[in-house]
Amino acid sequence: MLVFVGVFVIGLVDNILRPLLVGKDTKLPDYIVLISTLGGMALFGLNGFVIGPVIAAMFISAWDIFTNAQDDGVAEVPVKVTVVDAPNPGAAERL
């Protein structure tokens, strides 16, 4: 009986509730979903059930963009140097 209940509960949570609550295409690891859901609920109450994983997904996406930009060298800012005509150093002596 205990094995049946365990298999039923684990199967229900993993195969039915997780895709409904988190989504199938999130590609977030399970532990991040768990921690962000609990942390979101601790900070934002019942709304944190949704807000926590959304903030975690946005942070992971921003971190991936940042690291990929640094690997490609895109994060470097090109510097354009403009040479302005310098005054004649002997001009001050003539005045």
C-alpha positions in Angstrom: 0.0 0.0 0.0 2.8 2.4 0.9 4.6 1.7 -2.4 1.4 2.3 -4.3 0.8 5.6 -2.6 4.4 6.6 -3.1 4.4 5.8 -6.8 1.0 7.5 -7.3 2.1 10.7 -5.5 5.5 10.9 -7.2 4.0 10.1 -10.6 1.3 12.7 -10.1 3.7 15.5 -9.1 6.3 14.8 -11.6 4.2 14.0 -14.7 1.1 16.1 -14.2 1.6 18.9 -11.7 5.1 20.0 -12.7 4.3 20.6 -16.4 1.1 22.4 -15.5 2.7 24.7 -12.9 6.2 25.3 -14.3 5.8 24.4 -18.0 7.4 21.8 -20.2 9.9 24.0 -22.0 11.5 25.9 -19.1 14.7 23.9 -19.1 15.2 24.8 -15.5 16.7 22.2 -13.2 14.2 20.8 -10.6 16.2 22.0 -7.6 16.1 25.6 -8.9 12.3 25.4 -9.5 11.9 24.1 -5.9 14.1 26.7 -4.3 12.7 29.6 -6.3 9.1 28.5 -5.6 9.8 28.2 -1.8 11.7 31.5 -1.8 9.1 33.3 -3.8 6.4 32.1 -1.5 8.4 33.2 1.5 8.9 36.7 0.1 5.7 37.4 -1.9 3.2 35.0 -0.3 0.9 33.0 -2.5 1.8 35.1 -5.5 5.4 34.0 -5.1 4.4 30.6 -6.3 4.6 32.1 -9.8 6.9 35.1 -9.2 9.8 33.1 -7.8 10.4 30.8 -10.8 9.9 33.7 -13.2 12.6 35.7 -11.5 14.9 32.7 -11.4 14.3 32.0 -15.1 15.0 35.7 -16.0 18.2 35.7 -13.9 19.5 32.5 -15.6 18.7 33.9 -19.0 20.4 37.2 -18.3 23.5 35.3 -16.9 23.7 33.1 -20.1 23.5 36.2 -22.3 26.2 38.0 -20.2 28.6 35.0 -20.3 28.0 34.4 -24.0 28.7 38.0 -24.8 32.0 38.0 -22.9 33.0 34.7 -24.6 32.4 36.3 -28.0 34.1 39.5 -27.1 30.9 41.5 -27.7 31.1 43.1 -24.2 34.2 45.1 -25.3 33.4 48.6 -26.2 35.2 49.9 -29.3 37.0 53.2 -28.8 37.2 55.7 -31.6 40.0 58.2 -31.2 39.6 61.6 -32.9 42.7 63.7 -33.4 42.0 67.4 -33.0 44.4 70.0 -34.5 46.8 70.9 -31.7 47.7 74.5 -31.4 51.1 75.5 -32.6 53.5 75.5 -29.6 55.4 78.6 -30.9 52.2 80.6 -31.4 52.1 81.7 -27.7 55.6 83.1 -27.9 54.7 85.3 -30.9 51.9 87.0 -29.0 
